[in-house]
């Protein structure tokens, strides 16, 4: 029996790209977009797409901005309610190529499949450096011992192009998330890994575009990594 997948896309003021992302994605999967209180034409575009595609397209409207974690979590809750087998998360700004979705669908079963950004375009050097360091820190946080510095050896811990199993997205859908922004990808990874879930990677191309990543978001990611480190060193309650 063919497994049923839902692509979940959080969106905030993505009028320039969201229609193209949805249209390119629907040939492969059903789509759910969480409109996180956009102030541009995003809501009108989503209503038009809903009228055109019916049950294959779903959107959620947040009346106040909740950022990435709540946007993805609400999409996962919808996937749970509708009985989907996989959730694939994607960016709304065409940084992730929808034509790569078949590679995610055809990959072997696992709890979390991460799109490893093997080929990149227009990515600033500082972003590459941050991603590299984040991977080193996260692998250590997820390792089995204090002196295991390499852990599961995941290459790309912060990529948002991912496939979650039903077990994984069901757990995350109801989880009391602590993350606020891009640190969601770190928290979701930690939830799956520290719960004993299987994690794999598949190569993708990543095109850097306008990003809401800034110094505040970086600070939040560092704070979350610190929480994981403290929990690993048993200075705070076990996690998750």
LINJO-V267862 format. One record per residue. RES is the residue in one small letter. SS is DSSP state (hx for helix, st for strand, lp for the rest). PHI is phi in whole degrees, -180 to 180 (none if undefined). PSI is psi as a letter, one per 20 degrees, with the letter a starting at -180 (none if undefined). Layout:
res:RES ss:SS phi:PHI psi:PSI
res:RES ss:SS phi:PHI psi:PSI
//
This chain:
res:x ss:lp phi:none psi:p
res:x ss:lp phi:-71 psi:p
res:x ss:lp phi:-76 psi:q
res:x ss:lp phi:-100 psi:p
res:x ss:st phi:-118 psi:q
res:x ss:st phi:-123 psi:p
res:x ss:st phi:-90 psi:p
res:x ss:st phi:-108 psi:p
res:x ss:st phi:-128 psi:o
res:x ss:st phi:-81 psi:p
res:x ss:st phi:-141 psi:p
res:x ss:lp phi:-138 psi:o
res:x ss:lp phi:54 psi:l
res:x ss:lp phi:-115 psi:k
res:x ss:lp phi:-60 psi:h
res:x ss:lp phi:-73 psi:h
res:x ss:lp phi:-132 psi:i
res:x ss:hx phi:-63 psi:h
res:x ss:hx phi:-65 psi:g
res:x ss:hx phi:-64 psi:g
res:x ss:hx phi:-61 psi:g
res:x ss:hx phi:-64 psi:g
res:x ss:hx phi:-65 psi:h
res:x ss:hx phi:-75 psi:h
res:x ss:hx phi:-88 psi:h
res:x ss:hx phi:-59 psi:h
res:x ss:lp phi:-61 psi:h
res:x ss:lp phi:-104 psi:h
res:x ss:lp phi:-151 psi:r
res:x ss:st phi:-67 psi:q
res:x ss:st phi:-132 psi:p
res:x ss:st phi:-128 psi:p
res:x ss:st phi:-109 psi:p
res:x ss:st phi:-100 psi:o
res:x ss:st phi:-82 psi:o
res:x ss:st phi:-89 psi:m
res:x ss:lp phi:62 psi:l
res:x ss:lp phi:-62 psi:q
res:x ss:lp phi:-108 psi:j
res:x ss:lp phi:-101 psi:b
res:x ss:lp phi:-86 psi:j
res:x ss:hx phi:-53 psi:g
res:x ss:hx phi:-58 psi:g
res:x ss:hx phi:-66 psi:h
res:x ss:hx phi:-64 psi:g
res:x ss:hx phi:-66 psi:h
res:x ss:hx phi:-63 psi:h
res:x ss:hx phi:-64 psi:g
res:x ss:hx phi:-65 psi:h
res:x ss:hx phi:-62 psi:g
res:x ss:hx phi:-63 psi:h
res:x ss:hx phi:-79 psi:g
res:x ss:hx phi:-106 psi:i
res:x ss:hx phi:62 psi:c
res:x ss:hx phi:-67 psi:i
res:x ss:hx phi:-76 psi:i
res:x ss:st phi:-126 psi:p
res:x ss:st phi:-134 psi:q
res:x ss:st phi:-138 psi:q
res:x ss:st phi:-118 psi:p
res:x ss:st phi:-110 psi:p
res:x ss:st phi:-95 psi:p
res:x ss:lp phi:-81 psi:i
res:x ss:lp phi:-133 psi:q
res:x ss:lp phi:-71 psi:p
res:x ss:lp phi:-118 psi:i
res:x ss:hx phi:74 psi:a
res:x ss:hx phi:-57 psi:g
res:x ss:hx phi:-55 psi:g
res:x ss:hx phi:-68 psi:h
res:x ss:hx phi:-62 psi:g
res:x ss:hx phi:-71 psi:g
res:x ss:hx phi:-61 psi:g
res:x ss:hx phi:-65 psi:h
res:x ss:hx phi:-64 psi:h
res:x ss:hx phi:-68 psi:h
res:x ss:hx phi:-62 psi:h
res:x ss:hx phi:-64 psi:g
res:x ss:hx phi:-63 psi:h
res:x ss:hx phi:-63 psi:g
res:x ss:hx phi:-63 psi:h
res:x ss:hx phi:-97 psi:j
res:x ss:lp phi:76 psi:k
res:x ss:lp phi:-72 psi:q
res:x ss:lp phi:-95 psi:h
res:x ss:st phi:-131 psi:q
res:x ss:st phi:-121 psi:p
res:x ss:st phi:-112 psi:p
res:x ss:st phi:-101 psi:p
res:x ss:st phi:-141 psi:r
res:x ss:lp phi:-83 psi:q
res:x ss:lp phi:-88 psi:i
res:x ss:lp phi:-106 psi:k
res:x ss:lp phi:67 psi:j
res:x ss:lp phi:-70 psi:h
res:x ss:st phi:-106 psi:p
res:x ss:lp phi:-82 psi:o
res:x ss:hx phi:-58 psi:h
res:x ss:hx phi:-68 psi:i
res:x ss:hx phi:-89 psi:i
res:x ss:hx phi:-56 psi:g
res:x ss:hx phi:-55 psi:h
res:x ss:hx phi:-65 psi:h
res:x ss:hx phi:-70 psi:g
res:x ss:hx phi:-68 psi:h
res:x ss:hx phi:-88 psi:i
res:x ss:lp phi:-69 psi:q
res:x ss:lp phi:-56 psi:q
res:x ss:lp phi:-66 psi:p
res:x ss:lp phi:-161 psi:r
res:x ss:lp phi:-80 psi:h
res:x ss:st phi:-144 psi:p
res:x ss:st phi:-113 psi:o
res:x ss:st phi:-99 psi:p
res:x ss:st phi:-77 psi:o
res:x ss:st phi:-78 psi:p
res:x ss:st phi:-78 psi:m
res:x ss:st phi:-77 psi:h
res:x ss:st phi:-117 psi:p
res:x ss:st phi:-126 psi:q
res:x ss:st phi:-137 psi:p
res:x ss:lp phi:65 psi:j
res:x ss:lp phi:-83 psi:p
res:x ss:lp phi:-61 psi:q
res:x ss:hx phi:-59 psi:h
res:x ss:hx phi:-64 psi:h
res:x ss:hx phi:-69 psi:h
res:x ss:hx phi:-63 psi:g
res:x ss:hx phi:-65 psi:g
res:x ss:hx phi:-64 psi:g
res:x ss:hx phi:-64 psi:h
res:x ss:hx phi:-64 psi:g
res:x ss:hx phi:-67 psi:h
res:x ss:hx phi:-61 psi:h
res:x ss:hx phi:-64 psi:g
res:x ss:hx phi:-63 psi:g
res:x ss:hx phi:-66 psi:g
res:x ss:hx phi:-66 psi:g
res:x ss:hx phi:-61 psi:h
res:x ss:hx phi:-69 psi:g
res:x ss:hx phi:-61 psi:h
res:x ss:lp phi:-94 psi:i
res:x ss:lp phi:-73 psi:r
res:x ss:lp phi:-85 psi:i
res:x ss:lp phi:-150 psi:r
res:x ss:lp phi:-60 psi:h
res:x ss:lp phi:-102 psi:j
res:x ss:lp phi:-92 psi:o
res:x ss:lp phi:-88 psi:i
res:x ss:lp phi:-109 psi:h
res:x ss:lp phi:55 psi:b
res:x ss:lp phi:-76 psi:i
res:x ss:lp phi:59 psi:l
res:x ss:lp phi:-79 psi:p
res:x ss:lp phi:-75 psi:h
res:x ss:lp phi:-131 psi:n
res:x ss:lp phi:-88 psi:i
res:x ss:lp phi:-116 psi:j
res:x ss:lp phi:-64 psi:p
res:x ss:lp phi:-96 psi:i
res:x ss:lp phi:-88 psi:o
res:x ss:st phi:-146 psi:q
res:x ss:st phi:-122 psi:p
res:x ss:st phi:-109 psi:p
res:x ss:st phi:-73 psi:r
res:x ss:hx phi:-60 psi:g
res:x ss:hx phi:-60 psi:g
res:x ss:hx phi:-71 psi:g
res:x ss:hx phi:-73 psi:h
res:x ss:hx phi:-66 psi:g
res:x ss:hx phi:-66 psi:g
res:x ss:hx phi:-68 psi:h
res:x ss:hx phi:-58 psi:h
res:x ss:lp phi:-108 psi:j
res:x ss:lp phi:-78 psi:q
res:x ss:lp phi:-76 psi:n
res:x ss:lp phi:-64 psi:q
res:x ss:lp phi:-103 psi:h
res:x ss:lp phi:-68 psi:q
res:x ss:lp phi:-120 psi:h
res:x ss:lp phi:-138 psi:c
res:x ss:lp phi:-65 psi:i
res:x ss:hx phi:-65 psi:i
res:x ss:hx phi:-55 psi:g
res:x ss:hx phi:-64 psi:h
res:x ss:hx phi:-70 psi:g
res:x ss:hx phi:-66 psi:g
res:x ss:hx phi:-61 psi:g
res:x ss:hx phi:-61 psi:g
res:x ss:hx phi:-67 psi:h
res:x ss:hx phi:-61 psi:g
res:x ss:hx phi:-67 psi:g
res:x ss:hx phi:-66 psi:g
res:x ss:hx phi:-76 psi:i
res:x ss:lp phi:-94 psi:j
res:x ss:lp phi:87 psi:j
res:x ss:lp phi:-74 psi:q
res:x ss:lp phi:-86 psi:q
res:x ss:st phi:-131 psi:p
res:x ss:st phi:-132 psi:r
res:x ss:st phi:-133 psi:q
res:x ss:st phi:-132 psi:q
res:x ss:st phi:-74 psi:p
res:x ss:st phi:-137 psi:r
res:x ss:st phi:-103 psi:p
res:x ss:st phi:-120 psi:p
res:x ss:st phi:-110 psi:o
res:x ss:lp phi:-74 psi:p
res:x ss:lp phi:-132 psi:a
res:x ss:lp phi:-58 psi:p
res:x ss:lp phi:-131 psi:q
res:x ss:lp phi:-89 psi:j
res:x ss:lp phi:-69 psi:p
res:x ss:lp phi:-148 psi:a
res:x ss:hx phi:-64 psi:h
res:x ss:hx phi:-65 psi:g
res:x ss:hx phi:-64 psi:g
res:x ss:hx phi:-62 psi:g
res:x ss:hx phi:-62 psi:g
res:x ss:hx phi:-63 psi:g
res:x ss:hx phi:-65 psi:g
res:x ss:hx phi:-64 psi:g
res:x ss:hx phi:-63 psi:h
res:x ss:hx phi:-69 psi:g
res:x ss:hx phi:-60 psi:h
res:x ss:hx phi:-63 psi:g
res:x ss:hx phi:-60 psi:g
res:x ss:hx phi:-63 psi:g
res:x ss:hx phi:-64 psi:g
res:x ss:hx phi:-63 psi:g
res:x ss:hx phi:-68 psi:h
res:x ss:hx phi:-62 psi:h
res:x ss:lp phi:-85 psi:j
res:x ss:lp phi:62 psi:k
res:x ss:lp phi:-95 psi:i
res:x ss:lp phi:-149 psi:r
res:x ss:lp phi:-57 psi:q
res:x ss:lp phi:-59 psi:q
res:x ss:lp phi:-140 psi:p
res:x ss:lp phi:-84 psi:none
//
